């Protein structure tokens, strides 16, 4: 597939023969050429990819559903089947975007599992 984007700048690095072979293997396994694979890695295009991204998406969707359900019940407003289904659909529809936003907010230098959190964040999407 030929890109219509004109790229005029280069970023280079030196690698050993074995490192280069490993990079080619990884790119091939991803189904793209080496340049596209490296560009994706450098720009973070795949940060929410794979199993970890899917798990994060599901956790965020579940969190949205749970917070909204507890909020509704806490106000003494039982949720109907239709309201619950709409909430599930809304949470599922936004989970990928929210996972990407969360991953993008994590500082690169932070050790794995120690990214910043938003303790004061309120999710009252039921009000939306």
RAKA-V961789 format. One record per pair of residues at least 6 apart in sequence whose C-alpha atoms are under 7 Angstrom apart, sorted by the first residue. I is the first residue (numbers start at 1). J is the second residue. If there is no record, write none. Layout:
BEGIN
I&J / I&J
END
This chain:
BEGIN
24&34 / 27&33 / 27&34 / 27&37 / 40&46 / 47&103 / 48&99 / 48&100 / 48&103 / 56&99 / 57&95 / 57&96 / 57&99 / 58&95 / 60&95 / 61&91 / 61&92 / 61&95 / 64&91 / 64&123 / 65&87 / 65&88 / 65&91 / 67&123 / 68&124 / 68&125 / 68&126 / 72&78 / 106&115 / 106&116 / 107&115
END
